[in-house]
Amino acid sequence: MLTHGKNPKLVVDLNKLRHNVEKVQRMCHDKGVEIAGVIKGCTGLLECVEQFERAGCRFIASSRLEQLEPLKENGIQTPLMMIRIPMLSEVADVVRLTDISLNSEIEVLKALNKQAGIQDKKHQVILMADLGDLREGFWDRDELMEAALMVENDLYNLELAGVGTNLGCYGAVAATPEKLNELVAIAERIEEKLGRELEFISGGATSTLPRIIEDNLPSRINLLRVGEGILLAKDLQDLWGYDMSYMHKDAFTLRAEVIEVKDKPTHPVGEIMFDAFGNQPAYEDRGIRKRALLALGKVDYAFPEELIPREAGITVLGASSDHTILDVEDYDGTIEVGDVIEFDLCYATIVYVTNSNNIEKVYI
């Protein structure tokens, strides 16, 4: 057990992160695909963003303008991409801060065009097609065509850079070759009307990397927006069963300090009502066991079931706002107050941990 330094803390191994970015870059480059490195998973931490840039990502991308805003003034030269459909109330900032954005509403496109004119800029747009995942994107193909022709012919301050789609994030729809070929067909229909090729056909995110791995990505897909597959590379291995042994799963380490160690019952004593978050949990009675409390909780990482202890014999039982409860009965060693326990993270937890002011960030 570690016993020094301020806690809790997130330790980021920048060399491991850089390795991951470069590996995904090479995998995709070999298939003619460029990468928009998505930084929302690490809350746009500058030291992490620099690894995406040094590895040569085509774009740095986020769904949050506040993550993109400080990058230029801190020396990031890579073009910036907004990957959440812009709010009408933020179009001025979208044009000011980013080079390209994903869009699915004609009214927003008109507003972007007006702001680009005011700011004397040319703003690129990718029009999103909803292929069935039912998040963002034009569902009506005629409306998508109308938007494409409007951008091309009437919205002079915008440039139609391409079309894209999102798969897997809401509806869990798989990015199959057949589904991605639907996007290619849409792009080619637009190209026929425009009389030119689109620069980008963006076929999704980490959920599309299996097509790279299996070498069955439709040949015209040439841009992916990748975050989790770079930061952690766990979903591809744990959910889809791909061998990701060449990627570092431990570029991010959460360290939390023990504040109490006691033998206690495993079932609460008294009438069970509701916890701090309004849930009515169920507990297994396993008798008296050794438990440890950590000085962080759901406010810092949201999902206790997604914390992964590095050492065997430690189990996360649950958490309240500011405490995490561990079963350490089976740990082969001694755990004392003041010890520090290390955890691997999942995407669901890293987005909270990197955004928590309670957690110190340390780079090695």
C-alpha positions as CSV (number, residue, x, y, z in Angstrom):
1,M,0.0,0.0,0.0
2,L,1.2,3.5,-0.8
3,T,1.4,6.0,2.1
4,H,2.4,9.4,0.8
5,G,1.1,12.5,-1.0
6,K,-2.2,14.3,-1.2
7,N,-5.2,12.2,-1.9
8,P,-7.4,11.4,-3.7
9,K,-5.4,11.8,-6.9
10,L,-5.5,10.7,-10.5
11,V,-2.1,9.7,-11.9
12,V,-1.8,10.0,-15.7
13,D,1.0,8.2,-17.4
14,L,1.5,10.4,-20.4
15,N,3.9,7.9,-22.2
16,K,1.2,5.2,-22.0
17,L,-1.4,7.6,-23.2
18,R,0.8,8.7,-26.1
19,H,1.4,5.1,-27.0
20,N,-2.3,4.4,-27.2
21,V,-3.0,7.4,-29.4
22,E,-0.2,6.5,-31.7
23,K,-1.3,2.9,-31.9
24,V,-4.8,3.7,-32.9
25,Q,-3.5,6.3,-35.3
26,R,-1.3,3.7,-37.1
27,M,-4.2,1.1,-37.1
28,C,-6.5,3.6,-38.8
29,H,-3.9,5.2,-41.1
30,D,-3.2,1.8,-42.6
31,K,-6.8,1.7,-43.6
32,G,-6.9,5.2,-45.0
33,V,-8.8,6.6,-42.0
34,E,-8.0,9.8,-40.0
35,I,-8.7,10.3,-36.4
36,A,-10.5,13.0,-34.5
37,G,-9.1,12.5,-31.0
38,V,-12.0,13.0,-28.5
39,I,-10.9,14.6,-25.3
40,K,-14.2,14.8,-23.4
41,G,-13.3,11.5,-21.5
42,C,-10.4,13.2,-19.9
43,T,-12.2,16.6,-19.5
44,G,-9.8,18.2,-22.0
45,L,-6.9,18.1,-19.6
46,L,-4.2,20.0,-21.5
47,E,-1.4,17.5,-20.7
48,C,-3.6,14.7,-22.2
49,V,-4.6,16.8,-25.2
50,E,-0.9,17.4,-26.0
51,Q,-0.5,13.6,-26.5
52,F,-3.3,13.6,-29.1
53,E,-1.7,16.5,-31.0
54,R,1.9,15.0,-30.9
55,A,0.5,11.7,-32.2
56,G,-0.9,13.6,-35.3
57,C,-4.6,13.4,-34.9
58,R,-6.5,15.2,-37.7
59,F,-8.7,17.0,-35.2
60,I,-9.0,17.5,-31.5
61,A,-12.7,16.9,-30.6
62,S,-15.1,17.5,-27.8
63,S,-18.7,17.9,-27.1
64,R,-18.0,20.7,-24.6
65,L,-16.8,24.1,-25.8
66,E,-15.3,24.9,-22.4
67,Q,-12.9,22.0,-23.0
68,L,-11.8,23.4,-26.4
69,E,-11.6,27.1,-25.5
70,P,-8.3,27.1,-23.6
71,L,-6.5,24.9,-26.1
72,K,-5.4,27.5,-28.7
73,E,-4.1,29.9,-26.1
74,N,-2.1,27.0,-24.6
75,G,-0.4,26.2,-27.9
76,I,-2.6,23.5,-29.5
77,Q,-2.4,24.0,-33.3
78,T,-4.5,21.0,-34.3
79,P,-8.0,22.0,-35.8
80,L,-10.8,21.7,-33.2
81,M,-14.0,19.9,-33.8
82,M,-17.4,20.3,-31.9
83,I,-19.0,16.8,-31.8
84,R,-22.2,17.7,-30.1
85,I,-24.9,19.4,-32.2
86,P,-24.5,23.1,-31.4
87,M,-27.1,25.0,-29.3
88,L,-28.5,28.0,-31.1
89,S,-27.3,30.0,-28.0
90,E,-23.7,29.0,-28.6
91,V,-23.2,29.3,-32.4
92,A,-21.1,32.4,-32.0
93,D,-18.7,30.5,-29.8
94,V,-18.7,27.5,-32.0
95,V,-17.5,29.6,-34.9
96,R,-15.0,31.5,-32.7
97,L,-13.5,28.4,-31.1
98,T,-13.8,25.5,-33.6
99,D,-12.9,24.8,-37.2
100,I,-15.6,22.2,-37.8
101,S,-18.8,21.0,-36.2
102,L,-21.4,18.2,-36.5
103,N,-24.9,19.4,-37.4
104,S,-28.4,18.1,-37.9
105,E,-30.7,21.2,-37.9
106,I,-31.1,23.6,-40.8
107,E,-31.9,26.5,-38.4
108,V,-28.6,26.0,-36.6
109,L,-26.8,25.8,-40.0
110,K,-28.2,29.2,-40.9
111,A,-27.2,30.6,-37.6
112,L,-23.7,29.3,-38.0
113,N,-23.5,30.8,-41.5
114,K,-24.6,34.2,-40.1
115,Q,-22.0,34.1,-37.3
116,A,-19.2,33.0,-39.7
117,G,-20.0,36.0,-41.8
118,I,-19.9,38.3,-38.8
119,Q,-16.6,36.8,-37.7
120,D,-15.2,36.8,-41.3
121,K,-14.5,33.0,-41.1
122,K,-15.2,29.9,-43.1
123,H,-16.7,27.2,-40.9
124,Q,-16.7,23.6,-41.9
125,V,-19.7,21.4,-41.2
126,I,-20.4,17.6,-41.2
127,L,-24.0,16.7,-41.7
128,M,-25.1,13.9,-39.4
129,A,-27.3,11.0,-40.6
130,D,-29.3,9.0,-38.1
131,L,-28.9,5.4,-39.2
132,G,-31.0,4.0,-36.4
133,D,-29.2,4.7,-33.1
134,L,-31.7,7.5,-32.6
135,R,-29.5,10.1,-31.1
136,E,-28.5,13.0,-33.4
137,G,-28.8,13.2,-37.2
138,F,-31.2,13.7,-40.0
139,W,-33.7,10.9,-40.2
140,D,-35.4,12.1,-43.3
141,R,-33.0,11.6,-46.2
142,D,-34.7,14.3,-48.3
143,E,-34.2,16.8,-45.5
144,L,-30.6,15.8,-45.3
145,M,-30.2,16.4,-49.0
146,E,-32.0,19.8,-48.7
147,A,-29.5,20.7,-46.0
148,A,-26.5,19.6,-48.0
149,L,-27.6,21.6,-51.1
150,M,-28.4,24.7,-48.9
151,V,-24.9,24.6,-47.3
152,E,-23.3,24.1,-50.7
153,N,-25.2,26.7,-52.7
154,D,-26.6,29.3,-50.3
155,L,-24.7,29.4,-47.0
156,Y,-21.6,31.0,-48.3
157,N,-19.7,31.2,-45.0
158,L,-20.0,27.4,-44.4
159,E,-18.2,24.6,-46.2
160,L,-19.8,21.2,-46.5
161,A,-16.9,19.0,-45.4
162,G,-18.8,15.7,-45.3
163,V,-21.4,13.5,-43.7
164,G,-21.2,11.4,-40.6
165,T,-23.1,9.2,-38.2
166,N,-23.2,8.1,-34.6
167,L,-23.7,4.4,-33.7
168,G,-23.8,2.7,-30.3
169,C,-23.9,5.6,-27.9
170,Y,-27.6,5.6,-27.3
171,G,-29.4,2.9,-29.1
172,A,-26.5,0.4,-28.9
173,V,-26.8,-0.2,-32.7
174,A,-23.7,-2.0,-34.0
175,A,-21.5,-0.3,-36.5
176,T,-21.7,-3.2,-39.0
177,P,-20.3,-3.0,-42.5
178,E,-23.9,-3.0,-43.8
179,K,-24.9,-0.1,-41.6
180,L,-21.8,1.9,-42.6
181,N,-22.5,1.2,-46.2
182,E,-25.8,3.0,-45.7
183,L,-23.8,6.1,-44.8
184,V,-21.6,5.7,-47.8
185,A,-24.7,5.5,-50.0
186,I,-26.0,8.7,-48.5
187,A,-22.7,10.4,-49.1
188,E,-22.5,9.3,-52.7
189,R,-26.1,10.5,-53.3
190,I,-25.1,13.9,-52.0
191,E,-21.9,13.9,-54.0
192,E,-23.8,13.2,-57.2
193,K,-26.0,16.2,-56.6
194,L,-23.1,18.4,-55.7
195,G,-20.8,17.3,-58.5
196,R,-17.9,16.8,-56.2
197,E,-16.5,14.4,-53.6
198,L,-16.9,15.1,-49.9
199,E,-13.8,15.4,-47.9
200,F,-15.0,13.3,-45.0
201,I,-17.3,10.4,-44.4
202,S,-17.2,10.0,-40.7
203,G,-18.3,6.5,-39.7
204,G,-18.7,6.9,-35.9
205,A,-16.5,6.5,-32.9
206,T,-14.8,3.8,-30.8
207,S,-17.7,1.5,-31.6
208,T,-16.5,1.5,-35.2
209,L,-12.9,0.4,-34.4
210,P,-13.9,-3.3,-34.7
211,R,-14.3,-2.7,-38.4
212,I,-10.6,-1.6,-38.5
213,I,-9.5,-4.6,-36.4
214,E,-11.5,-7.0,-38.7
215,D,-10.4,-5.2,-41.9
216,N,-14.0,-4.8,-43.1
217,L,-14.6,-1.1,-42.9
218,P,-16.2,0.2,-46.1
219,S,-13.4,1.8,-48.1
220,R,-14.9,5.3,-48.3
221,I,-15.2,5.8,-44.5
222,N,-12.2,8.0,-43.8
223,L,-12.7,9.7,-40.4
224,L,-13.5,8.3,-37.0
225,R,-14.0,10.1,-33.7
226,V,-12.2,8.1,-31.0
227,G,-12.1,8.7,-27.3
228,E,-12.5,5.6,-25.0
229,G,-10.7,3.4,-27.5
230,I,-7.6,5.6,-26.9
231,L,-7.9,6.6,-23.3
232,L,-8.7,3.1,-21.9
233,A,-9.2,0.6,-24.7
234,K,-11.3,-1.5,-22.2
235,D,-14.6,-1.7,-24.1
236,L,-13.1,-3.3,-27.1
237,Q,-11.6,-6.1,-24.9
238,D,-14.1,-6.4,-22.1
239,L,-17.3,-5.9,-24.1
240,W,-16.5,-7.2,-27.6
241,G,-13.7,-9.7,-26.8
242,Y,-10.9,-8.3,-29.0
243,D,-7.3,-8.8,-28.0
244,M,-6.1,-5.3,-27.0
245,S,-3.0,-6.5,-25.2
246,Y,-1.0,-4.0,-27.3
247,M,-2.8,-1.1,-25.6
248,H,-2.3,0.3,-22.1
249,K,-5.4,-0.1,-19.9
250,D,-3.6,1.6,-17.0
251,A,-2.7,5.0,-18.4
252,F,-5.0,6.4,-15.7
253,T,-4.7,5.4,-12.0
254,L,-7.0,6.5,-9.3
255,R,-5.5,6.6,-5.8
256,A,-7.8,6.9,-2.7
257,E,-6.9,7.0,1.0
258,V,-8.3,4.7,3.7
259,I,-10.0,6.6,6.5
260,E,-11.5,3.7,8.5
261,V,-10.9,0.0,8.9
262,K,-13.2,-2.1,11.0
263,D,-15.0,-5.4,11.3
264,K,-18.7,-4.8,10.7
265,P,-21.8,-6.7,9.7
266,T,-22.4,-7.1,5.9
267,H,-26.2,-6.4,6.3
268,P,-27.4,-3.0,7.6
269,V,-29.1,-3.3,11.0
270,G,-32.5,-1.8,11.1
271,E,-35.4,-1.0,8.7
272,I,-34.1,-0.5,5.2
273,M,-35.5,2.7,3.7
274,F,-33.7,4.8,1.0
275,D,-30.0,5.7,0.5
276,A,-28.7,9.2,-0.1
277,F,-29.6,9.0,-3.8
278,G,-33.2,7.8,-3.3
279,N,-32.5,4.1,-4.0
280,Q,-33.7,1.2,-1.9
281,P,-30.7,-1.2,-2.1
282,A,-30.6,-4.9,-1.3
283,Y,-27.8,-6.5,0.7
284,E,-26.4,-10.0,1.1
285,D,-25.7,-11.0,4.7
286,R,-22.3,-12.6,4.8
287,G,-21.7,-12.1,8.5
288,I,-19.0,-10.0,10.1
289,R,-16.3,-9.0,7.6
290,K,-13.4,-6.4,7.5
291,R,-14.4,-3.2,5.7
292,A,-12.4,-0.1,4.7
293,L,-13.7,3.3,4.0
294,L,-12.1,5.6,1.4
295,A,-12.3,9.4,1.3
296,L,-14.1,9.9,-2.0
297,G,-17.5,8.9,-3.3
298,K,-20.1,9.1,-6.0
299,V,-19.7,12.8,-6.3
300,D,-16.2,12.1,-7.6
301,Y,-16.8,9.1,-9.9
302,A,-20.5,8.4,-10.0
303,F,-20.4,4.6,-10.5
304,P,-18.8,2.5,-7.7
305,E,-19.4,-0.7,-9.7
306,E,-17.1,0.7,-12.4
307,L,-14.1,1.1,-10.0
308,I,-11.6,-1.7,-10.5
309,P,-9.2,-2.4,-7.5
310,R,-5.7,-3.2,-8.7
311,E,-5.1,-5.7,-6.0
312,A,-6.8,-9.0,-5.4
313,G,-9.0,-9.6,-2.4
314,I,-10.5,-6.0,-2.4
315,T,-14.1,-5.6,-3.5
316,V,-16.1,-2.4,-3.9
317,L,-19.3,-2.8,-2.0
318,G,-20.8,0.6,-2.8
319,A,-20.6,4.3,-2.0
320,S,-22.4,7.4,-0.7
321,S,-21.6,10.9,-1.8
322,D,-18.2,11.1,-0.2
323,H,-17.4,7.6,1.1
324,T,-16.5,4.4,-0.7
325,I,-17.0,1.1,1.1
326,L,-14.7,-1.8,0.4
327,D,-14.7,-5.4,1.6
328,V,-11.1,-6.2,2.4
329,E,-11.6,-9.5,4.3
330,D,-9.9,-11.5,1.6
331,Y,-7.0,-9.2,1.0
332,D,-3.7,-11.0,1.6
333,G,-2.0,-8.3,3.7
334,T,-2.8,-5.5,6.1
335,I,-4.8,-2.4,5.3
336,E,-4.5,0.5,7.8
337,V,-5.8,4.0,8.1
338,G,-3.7,6.2,5.9
339,D,-2.9,3.6,3.3
340,V,-3.7,4.4,-0.4
341,I,-5.5,1.9,-2.6
342,E,-5.2,2.1,-6.4
343,F,-7.9,1.6,-9.0
344,D,-8.3,1.2,-12.7
345,L,-11.1,3.1,-14.3
346,C,-13.8,2.6,-16.9
347,Y,-15.0,5.3,-19.3
348,A,-18.0,5.8,-17.1
349,T,-15.8,6.8,-14.2
350,I,-12.9,8.6,-15.9
351,V,-15.2,11.3,-17.2
352,Y,-16.2,12.1,-13.6
353,V,-12.7,11.7,-12.0
354,T,-11.0,14.0,-14.5
355,N,-13.7,16.6,-13.8
356,S,-13.6,16.4,-10.0
357,N,-12.0,19.4,-8.3
358,N,-11.6,17.1,-5.2
359,I,-9.1,14.9,-7.1
360,E,-5.6,16.1,-7.7
361,K,-4.2,15.4,-11.2
362,V,-0.5,14.2,-11.4
363,Y,1.3,13.5,-14.6
364,I,4.3,11.1,-15.0
